[in-house]
Amino acid sequence: MEKDQDVTRREFLKTAAAIAAASTLPIVGSPAILSAQNSSNAVRYGIIGTGTEGCTLLKFLATIPEGRCIATCDIYPPNLKKGVETIGSNPETYEDYRKMLERKDMDAVLIATPLNLHAQMVLDALSAGKHVFVEKTMYFKEEEGDLIRKAAAEHPKLALQVGLQRRSSLLYQLAMEMIKQGALGRIMFVRAQWHRNSDWRRPVPDPKFERLLNWRMYKEYSGGMLAELASHQTDVANWAIGAEPISVVATGGIDYWKDGRTTCDNVEAIYEYPGGQKLCWSGILYNNHFEFDEQIMGDRGTLIITVGKGMYFREAVAKVSSPGSAKENWWAGATVSNQSAQQGIPIFPEAGAIGDLSFVDRETRFAKHWLATKGLYTYQEPHDPWWSEMYNFMMSVRDGKPVIAPLEIGVADAQAVIYGNRAVETGQKVYWPNAQPQKDIKKGSKT
Ligand SMILES: NC(=O)c1ccc[n+]([C@@H]2O[C@H](COP(=O)([O-])OP(=O)(O)OC[C@H]3O[C@@H](n4cnc5c(N)ncnc54)[C@H](O)[C@@H]3O)[C@@H](O)[C@H]2O)c1
């Protein structure tokens, strides 16, 4: 293989130094090694909705002794049973979540129900004095955002976390620190897609359960693809750009799965940010080739990231206009050819911080990194981000640690979904109410 097309030791060391610079910063929510906790010190929680996501959370929660599930609630008996079996802690079961919230011995509640139910459940849980974890998207209707803000302000001591688990991923945290350190330069564009080749439909044992089990395909309960898929990625774009969008144009339709659903099977949306940055999002349900990832592009580099995998690509030095300019190479003094810039370098936390390592450890790390560039080594986070998300929530409740995906992150995320859907439905550009006027923007305009 030609030298230019390979990742050289010199390039590895530069990458490692860059990642190390990011890694030395405190990484919020990084999972600590569990200490043995006695059960009286554990957070006592209940969960509302033990369907697919509720059971995923319970699967990870079952390995977290800092919390103890004392109650589960679901209105669909098979799922209620599945939840009890998954957690295995013999919780009391409920069909009516309000009854569950009456329990005085419960510290926290997790909500993993259809989207249209989130806001009321959050409000009821806060007013019952419970810490709250609510799945994304945090709420369904625009006006619910302020209601939740008001309730949260009335209960400042209660944790409120939204279920955007990428916020708990060490890999994403590292990527964001690299961005902060300037590895990508000025970010102007994010492209993200979530492509599948499936109808998204769940089999129903009896037609009377169609709406309950396939709620995400009907507009009365669901924000469709933007709520279920894009919400993770608009959050990543907001995080990377460091701002919320100011406007969105979007289109979509029910063009392939004409089976009675009322939410789209394809959506294309362009979000614009205050500095002119754009997020271009694509969701389709009839081709899986590109699957899902986020491609974050700055004038010095690109990051392609998804859960469990991140690749960094440098912009070629050839584009530097003059020393000291905005485009000065982030890798001071490096001469990088176009080819090697395009080669890409895997990022993972353990690729950084080589400074204090012994010769052997440094060589091992180099080998691991080299193997990663060949696809022969795959980085695995020490814990699944879902696990870390649950652990972080328990730590916020038990020890008052900062909430990793708090209220305003959830609000920004929900707004992107709601305004995106409005743009699809109206065919008009939709502006955020507080957007700074630009060009022809009419403040607060819904269309
Ligand atoms: N963070 C993620 O990656 C992720 C992944 C999947 C789903 N989700 C989110 O989790 C939520 C649930 O999605 P899902 O796929 O698990 O749906 P689901 O249909 O599998 O589960 C929802 C459960 O809520 C129950 N339910 C409905 N109404 C109820 C009520 N009034 N009281 C109690 N229980 C009730 C249903 O019976 C069902 O068991 C959604 O907001 C979804 O967006 C998040």
The ligand as a Gaussian input file, in Angstrom:
#p B3LYP/6-31G(d) Opt

LIG

0 1
 N      -34.170000       6.428000      23.101000
 C      -34.370000       5.565000      22.117000
 O      -33.471000       5.164000      21.387000
 C      -35.764000       5.066000      21.883000
 C      -35.974000       3.897000      21.141000
 C      -37.283000       3.457000      20.966000
 C      -38.345000       4.196000      21.477000
 N      -38.096000       5.338000      22.174000
 C      -39.198000       6.139000      22.720000
 O      -39.822000       5.425000      23.771000
 C      -41.211000       5.691000      23.772000
 C      -41.962000       4.364000      23.678000
 O      -41.640000       3.748000      22.459000
 P      -41.760000       2.161000      22.289000
 O      -41.162000       1.810000      20.999000
 O      -41.290000       1.488000      23.506000
 O      -43.331000       2.005000      22.191000
 P      -44.147000       0.716000      22.597000
 O      -45.469000       0.827000      21.931000
 O      -43.333000      -0.506000      22.355000
 O      -44.313000       0.853000      24.175000
 C      -45.152000       1.815000      24.755000
 C      -45.846000       1.145000      25.934000
 O      -46.641000       2.126000      26.591000
 C      -47.826000       1.457000      26.981000
 N      -48.869000       2.439000      27.241000
 C      -49.667000       3.087000      26.342000
 N      -50.514000       3.897000      26.982000
 C      -50.257000       3.763000      28.312000
 C      -50.823000       4.336000      29.483000
 N      -51.818000       5.233000      29.427000
 N      -50.330000       3.953000      30.693000
 C      -49.338000       3.037000      30.779000
 N      -48.780000       2.463000      29.695000
 C      -49.234000       2.821000      28.481000
 C      -48.147000       0.524000      25.834000
 O      -49.029000      -0.489000      26.203000
 C      -46.772000       0.008000      25.502000
 O      -46.442000      -1.151000      26.219000
 C      -41.466000       6.627000      22.607000
 O      -41.472000       7.945000      23.055000
 C      -40.290000       6.394000      21.702000
 O      -39.946000       7.491000      20.900000
 C      -36.835000       5.767000      22.399000

